[in-house]
């Protein structure tokens, strides 16, 4: 299956689109003299979002990939369920979204073993791949990732290999996937990426109309049929509720990753795409607060 134009351009352009912008502590700006602010370094300090807690992050213009702000742009970090964005891309590249997939019995013990976020899938139900993408991306269903990996690998090993080969095709040179959902196995840090790579991943993902339409929803309802139970899936991305113009993309969290968010929003015809990694270890709203500050700043300076 051919990659979308945005996907191909990204793979070819790679780092050229994502030149990092140095970020400096906001406290320095507060003490700078008017004369100091005339220097390029001081201007960078003065023109950066304030109060961002994330240990890593970036903001770019979605159309061009031009970096507006970054922190730890090339530092590898775990990103939790942002991993599922790559899971979705592998499925979308394979196609056949009307394919019916049986939910395996193994999803229940798997979810329990890791206390994983899930879509409440019932073993024995048959759902289409398109429906499983809804279950994967809205409630961050590790059970949906399990079912998709088994079907599209076929099998976990082959599917994870496809995730990593797709990362290479995208030019994500500091990204590695050891599983299909971002859970902390085999170790807490064995699946990782940099803010630079996750920006590239987000731009590629939003080039797929199906994925774009899914992550822009707050809720998806699936009525019962003879093939499956009824389901209601709600997004974990509170930015869609709280930030006007938000259109995605994906949350993520583990103990090592902290609370993370890959996001995009549109205002006055301009779209900005960003990521924050490890906004907090214990505050589940911190990544949304960081994204709000970064987007507000970005749209003021767009």
C-alpha positions as CSV (number, residue, x, y, z in Angstrom):
1,X,0.0,0.0,0.0
2,X,1.4,3.4,-1.0
3,X,2.1,6.0,1.8
4,X,0.1,9.2,1.8
5,X,1.8,12.2,0.3
6,X,2.5,13.7,3.8
7,X,4.0,10.3,4.9
8,X,6.3,10.1,1.9
9,X,7.4,13.7,2.2
10,X,8.2,13.3,5.8
11,X,10.3,10.2,5.2
12,X,12.3,12.1,2.5
13,X,12.6,15.4,4.3
14,X,13.4,13.9,7.7
15,X,15.4,16.1,9.9
16,X,15.4,19.0,7.5
17,X,11.8,19.8,8.5
18,X,12.5,19.5,12.2
19,X,15.5,21.8,13.0
20,X,15.4,22.2,16.8
21,X,15.0,25.5,18.6
22,X,16.8,25.8,21.9
23,X,14.6,26.4,24.9
24,X,16.0,28.2,28.0
25,X,14.5,28.5,31.5
26,X,11.7,31.1,31.7
27,X,13.2,32.4,34.9
28,X,16.1,34.0,33.0
29,X,13.7,36.0,30.9
30,X,12.2,37.5,34.0
31,X,15.6,38.9,35.1
32,X,16.9,40.0,31.7
33,X,17.5,43.7,31.1
34,X,15.9,45.4,28.1
35,X,19.3,45.6,26.4
36,X,19.9,41.8,26.9
37,X,16.6,41.0,25.2
38,X,18.0,42.3,21.9
39,X,20.3,39.3,21.7
40,X,19.1,36.2,19.8
41,X,19.5,34.0,22.9
42,X,17.4,36.4,25.0
43,X,14.8,36.7,22.4
44,X,14.5,32.9,22.4
45,X,14.0,33.0,26.2
46,X,11.4,35.8,26.0
47,X,9.5,34.0,23.2
48,X,8.9,30.6,24.8
49,X,5.9,29.1,26.6
50,X,6.0,29.7,30.3
51,X,5.3,27.2,33.1
52,X,5.6,24.0,31.0
53,X,6.5,21.1,33.3
54,X,7.2,18.5,30.6
55,X,10.8,17.1,30.6
56,X,10.6,16.8,26.8
57,X,8.5,18.3,24.1
58,X,8.1,20.3,20.9
59,X,5.7,22.4,18.9
60,X,5.7,22.7,15.1
61,X,3.6,24.1,12.4
62,X,1.6,21.1,11.2
63,X,1.8,21.8,7.5
64,X,5.5,22.5,7.2
65,X,7.0,20.9,10.3
66,X,8.8,24.1,11.2
67,X,9.8,24.0,14.8
68,X,8.5,26.8,17.0
69,X,9.6,25.5,20.4
70,X,11.4,22.4,21.8
71,X,12.8,20.9,24.9
72,X,15.1,17.8,24.9
73,X,14.3,17.4,21.2
74,X,16.7,14.5,20.7
75,X,16.4,12.9,24.1
76,X,15.0,9.3,24.0
77,X,12.1,8.7,26.4
78,X,9.4,6.2,26.9
79,X,6.0,7.5,25.7
80,X,3.4,5.0,26.9
81,X,0.3,4.6,24.7
82,X,1.5,7.2,22.1
83,X,2.9,3.9,20.8
84,X,-0.6,3.0,19.6
85,X,-0.3,5.7,16.9
86,X,2.3,3.5,15.2
87,X,0.1,0.5,15.8
88,X,-2.7,2.3,13.9
89,X,-0.3,3.3,11.0
90,X,0.8,-0.3,10.5
91,X,-2.9,-1.4,10.3
92,X,-3.7,1.5,7.9
93,X,-0.8,0.7,5.7
94,X,-2.0,-2.9,5.4
95,X,-5.5,-1.9,4.6
96,X,-8.6,-4.1,4.5
97,X,-10.3,-2.2,7.3
98,X,-13.6,-4.1,6.8
99,X,-11.8,-7.3,7.8
100,X,-13.6,-9.0,10.7
101,X,-11.3,-10.0,13.6
102,X,-12.3,-12.3,16.4
103,X,-11.3,-10.9,19.9
104,X,-8.9,-13.5,21.3
105,X,-9.5,-15.0,24.8
106,X,-6.0,-13.8,25.8
107,X,-7.0,-10.2,26.0
108,X,-8.5,-10.6,29.4
109,X,-5.5,-12.1,31.3
110,X,-3.2,-9.7,29.3
111,X,-5.1,-6.6,30.5
112,X,-5.2,-7.9,34.0
113,X,-1.5,-8.7,34.1
114,X,-0.6,-5.1,33.3
115,X,-3.6,-3.4,34.7
116,X,-3.9,-2.0,31.2
117,X,-6.2,0.6,29.8
118,X,-8.8,-1.2,27.7
119,X,-11.9,-1.0,25.5
120,X,-13.8,-3.7,27.4
121,X,-13.6,-6.0,24.4
122,X,-15.4,-9.4,24.8
123,X,-13.6,-12.5,23.7
124,X,-15.5,-14.2,20.8
125,X,-16.9,-10.9,19.5
126,X,-16.1,-10.1,15.8
127,X,-15.2,-6.5,15.1
128,X,-13.9,-4.9,11.9
129,X,-10.4,-3.6,11.9
130,X,-11.9,-0.1,11.5
131,X,-13.9,-0.6,14.7
132,X,-10.8,-1.9,16.5
133,X,-9.0,1.3,15.5
134,X,-11.7,3.2,17.3
135,X,-11.2,1.0,20.4
136,X,-7.4,1.4,20.1
137,X,-7.3,5.2,19.8
138,X,-10.2,6.5,21.9
139,X,-10.2,4.6,25.2
140,X,-6.5,3.6,24.5
141,X,-7.5,-0.1,24.4
142,X,-4.6,-2.4,24.9
143,X,-7.0,-5.2,24.2
144,X,-7.6,-3.7,20.8
145,X,-3.9,-3.4,20.2
146,X,-3.5,-7.1,21.2
147,X,-6.2,-8.2,18.7
148,X,-4.9,-6.1,15.8
149,X,-1.3,-7.2,16.3
150,X,-2.3,-10.9,16.4
151,X,-4.3,-10.4,13.2
152,X,-2.0,-8.1,11.2
153,X,1.4,-9.6,12.1
154,X,0.2,-12.2,12.0
155,X,1.4,-12.6,15.5
156,X,3.1,-10.2,17.9
157,X,6.7,-10.7,16.8
158,X,5.9,-10.0,13.1
159,X,3.7,-7.0,14.0
160,X,6.3,-5.4,16.2
161,X,8.9,-5.9,13.4
162,X,6.5,-4.0,11.1
163,X,6.3,-1.2,13.6
164,X,10.0,-0.8,13.6
165,X,10.4,-1.1,9.9
166,X,7.8,1.6,9.4
167,X,9.7,3.8,11.9
168,X,12.8,3.4,9.7
169,X,10.8,4.3,6.6
170,X,9.6,7.4,8.4
171,X,13.2,8.3,9.3
172,X,12.6,7.9,13.0
173,X,16.2,7.1,13.9
174,X,15.8,7.4,17.6
175,X,12.6,5.3,18.0
176,X,12.2,1.7,19.0
177,X,9.1,-0.4,19.7
178,X,9.3,-3.5,21.8
179,X,5.6,-4.0,22.0
180,X,2.4,-2.8,20.3
181,X,0.7,-0.8,23.0
182,X,3.3,1.1,25.1
183,X,3.0,-1.0,28.2
184,X,6.2,-1.4,30.2
185,X,7.3,-4.8,28.8
186,X,9.8,-6.3,28.5
187,X,11.2,-3.2,30.4
188,X,9.8,0.2,31.3
189,X,12.1,1.9,28.8
190,X,12.4,-0.6,26.0
191,X,9.9,1.3,23.9
192,X,11.0,4.9,23.3
193,X,11.2,7.9,21.0
194,X,12.4,11.5,21.0
195,X,10.2,14.5,20.7
196,X,11.6,15.0,17.2
197,X,10.5,11.5,16.1
198,X,7.1,11.8,17.8
199,X,6.4,15.0,15.9
200,X,7.2,13.2,12.7
201,X,5.1,10.3,13.7
202,X,2.2,12.6,14.5
203,X,2.4,14.4,11.2
204,X,2.5,11.1,9.3
205,X,-0.5,9.8,11.3
206,X,-2.6,12.8,10.6
207,X,-2.0,12.3,6.9
208,X,-4.4,9.3,7.1
209,X,-8.0,10.6,6.9
210,X,-9.4,7.6,8.8
211,X,-7.1,8.1,11.7
212,X,-7.6,11.8,11.7
213,X,-11.4,11.4,11.9
214,X,-11.1,8.9,14.8
215,X,-8.9,11.0,17.0
216,X,-11.1,14.0,16.5
217,X,-14.0,12.3,18.3
218,X,-14.9,12.4,22.0
219,X,-17.2,9.3,21.9
220,X,-17.8,6.4,19.5
221,X,-20.9,4.2,20.0
222,X,-21.2,0.7,18.4
223,X,-24.6,-0.9,18.5
224,X,-25.0,-4.6,19.3
225,X,-25.3,-7.1,16.4
226,X,-25.4,-10.9,16.2
227,X,-21.6,-10.7,15.8
228,X,-20.7,-8.5,18.8
229,X,-21.9,-6.8,22.0
230,X,-22.6,-3.1,22.2
231,X,-19.8,-0.7,23.0
232,X,-19.3,2.9,24.0
233,X,-15.7,4.2,23.8
234,X,-14.7,7.7,25.1
235,X,-11.5,9.5,24.4
236,X,-8.8,9.7,27.0
237,X,-7.7,13.0,25.4
238,X,-9.3,15.8,27.6
239,X,-7.8,18.4,25.2
240,X,-10.7,17.6,22.9
241,X,-13.1,18.7,25.6
242,X,-11.3,21.6,27.0
243,X,-9.3,23.3,24.2
244,X,-11.3,24.9,21.3
245,X,-9.9,23.7,18.0
246,X,-8.2,20.5,19.3
247,X,-8.3,17.7,16.8
248,X,-6.3,14.9,18.4
249,X,-4.1,13.0,18.8
250,X,-3.1,10.5,21.6
251,X,-2.4,10.2,25.3
252,X,0.2,8.1,27.0
253,X,1.4,7.2,30.5
254,X,3.4,4.6,32.4
255,X,5.4,5.0,35.6
256,X,8.6,5.6,33.6
257,X,7.0,7.8,30.9
258,X,4.9,9.9,33.2
259,X,1.9,11.6,31.6
260,X,2.5,12.3,27.9
261,X,0.4,13.8,25.0
262,X,0.8,14.0,21.2
263,X,-1.6,16.7,20.1
264,X,-2.8,18.9,17.3
265,X,-5.1,21.9,17.2
266,X,-6.4,24.3,14.6
267,X,-7.2,28.0,14.9
268,X,-7.9,30.7,12.3
269,X,-7.0,28.2,9.5
270,X,-3.6,27.3,11.0
271,X,-2.7,24.0,12.6
272,X,-0.1,23.4,15.2
273,X,1.2,19.9,16.3
274,X,3.1,19.2,19.4
275,X,4.1,16.6,22.0
276,X,4.9,16.7,25.7
277,X,6.7,13.8,27.5
278,X,6.7,13.3,31.3
279,X,4.7,16.3,32.3
280,X,4.2,14.7,35.6
281,X,4.4,11.3,37.3
282,X,1.2,11.6,39.4
283,X,-0.9,14.4,38.0
284,X,-3.0,13.0,35.1
285,X,-4.0,16.5,33.9
286,X,-0.5,17.9,33.7
287,X,0.1,16.9,30.1
288,X,-3.2,18.7,29.0
289,X,-2.1,21.8,31.0
290,X,1.3,21.8,29.3
291,X,-0.3,21.4,25.9
292,X,-2.7,24.2,26.6
293,X,0.1,26.6,27.5
294,X,2.2,25.6,24.5
295,X,-0.7,25.9,22.1
296,X,-1.8,29.3,23.5
297,X,1.8,30.5,23.1
298,X,2.1,29.0,19.6
299,X,-1.1,30.6,18.2
300,X,0.0,33.9,19.6
301,X,3.3,33.6,17.7
302,X,2.1,31.8,14.6
